[in-house]
Amino acid sequence: MSARYLTSEQDAQLRRWERWNRNYFVFAFVALIVVLVFSSQLGLSSGDDWGSLGVLLALLVAPIVVLQLRLRCPACGVKIGWQAKLMAPDQCKSCGVFLRSKNSSS
């Protein structure tokens, strides 16, 4: 069986998802740290009530879930979802295609 690789267009699509995922993760991580450290000074929480802080935390985390659930194998279209963490997995479990193009520099 010969190894199957993504085309350069499919590879570019996957790298674009990885870039968005990584950039949003860094943004959300920094934002969560700032919000949690300064929540009482910003008036987002008190000792007893998390009110708007809980909503803000949910709004920062929700796009991470959405990004994960949107990832599909460019070759077969099957959702990869939670197989991927911050980057796409090395190979699609469904069709077996390697998720790196043959001449990719990444």
PLY file of the C-alpha trace (Angstrom):
ply
format ascii 1.0
element vertex 106
property float x
property float y
property float z
element edge 105
property int vertex1
property int vertex2
end_header
0.00 0.00 0.00
1.49 3.33 -1.02
1.55 6.21 1.43
-1.12 8.82 0.79
-0.40 12.48 1.44
-2.42 15.68 1.26
-2.22 17.91 -1.76
-0.61 21.30 -1.26
-4.08 22.95 -1.17
-5.32 20.51 1.45
-2.12 20.98 3.44
-2.56 24.77 3.32
-6.13 24.41 4.58
-4.97 22.26 7.50
-2.09 24.61 8.38
-4.55 27.54 8.36
-6.71 25.69 10.94
-3.62 24.96 13.05
-2.56 28.62 12.90
-6.03 29.85 13.98
-6.21 27.24 16.71
-2.74 28.04 18.08
-3.23 31.82 17.92
-6.60 31.69 19.65
-5.24 29.34 22.32
-2.41 31.79 23.12
-4.85 34.72 23.19
-7.33 32.85 25.41
-4.60 31.66 27.77
-3.24 35.18 28.28
-6.76 36.62 28.58
-7.75 33.97 31.15
-4.67 34.67 33.24
-5.30 38.43 33.16
-9.00 38.03 33.92
-8.45 35.58 36.77
-5.62 37.57 38.35
-7.38 40.92 38.11
-11.04 39.82 38.36
-11.70 41.47 41.70
-9.96 44.72 40.66
-11.94 44.74 37.41
-15.18 44.28 39.36
-15.93 40.94 37.70
-16.17 38.90 40.86
-16.50 39.21 44.56
-15.84 36.63 47.23
-19.33 35.12 46.91
-20.52 35.88 43.38
-18.79 34.93 40.12
-21.61 36.36 37.97
-20.08 38.03 34.95
-16.72 36.30 35.46
-18.30 32.92 34.75
-19.89 34.24 31.56
-16.59 35.77 30.45
-14.73 32.51 31.10
-17.33 30.57 29.10
-17.03 33.05 26.22
-13.24 32.61 26.16
-13.40 28.79 26.23
-16.31 28.24 23.80
-14.32 29.11 20.64
-11.72 26.47 21.56
-14.45 23.83 21.54
-15.87 25.15 18.27
-12.43 25.14 16.59
-11.82 21.56 17.68
-15.19 20.35 16.42
-14.79 22.09 13.04
-11.62 20.23 12.05
-12.20 17.74 9.26
-9.79 15.58 7.33
-9.20 17.46 4.05
-8.96 14.17 2.15
-12.08 12.30 3.30
-14.09 14.95 5.17
-14.45 12.94 8.39
-14.41 15.04 11.54
-11.12 14.70 13.38
-12.37 16.60 16.40
-10.72 15.66 19.68
-7.97 13.57 18.00
-6.32 16.92 17.46
-5.10 18.82 20.45
-3.36 22.04 19.51
-2.20 20.73 16.13
-3.67 18.20 13.71
-2.76 14.54 14.27
-0.12 12.90 12.08
-2.59 10.66 10.28
-6.35 10.43 9.74
-7.76 7.39 11.56
-10.54 7.06 9.00
-8.79 7.12 5.61
-5.16 6.73 6.67
-3.89 9.77 4.79
-0.88 11.48 6.31
-1.88 14.98 7.36
1.32 16.51 6.01
1.90 17.06 2.32
4.81 15.11 0.84
6.87 18.25 0.11
5.70 20.22 3.13
8.34 22.16 4.99
6.40 21.84 8.28
0 1
1 2
2 3
3 4
4 5
5 6
6 7
7 8
8 9
9 10
10 11
11 12
12 13
13 14
14 15
15 16
16 17
17 18
18 19
19 20
20 21
21 22
22 23
23 24
24 25
25 26
26 27
27 28
28 29
29 30
30 31
31 32
32 33
33 34
34 35
35 36
36 37
37 38
38 39
39 40
40 41
41 42
42 43
43 44
44 45
45 46
46 47
47 48
48 49
49 50
50 51
51 52
52 53
53 54
54 55
55 56
56 57
57 58
58 59
59 60
60 61
61 62
62 63
63 64
64 65
65 66
66 67
67 68
68 69
69 70
70 71
71 72
72 73
73 74
74 75
75 76
76 77
77 78
78 79
79 80
80 81
81 82
82 83
83 84
84 85
85 86
86 87
87 88
88 89
89 90
90 91
91 92
92 93
93 94
94 95
95 96
96 97
97 98
98 99
99 100
100 101
101 102
102 103
103 104
104 105
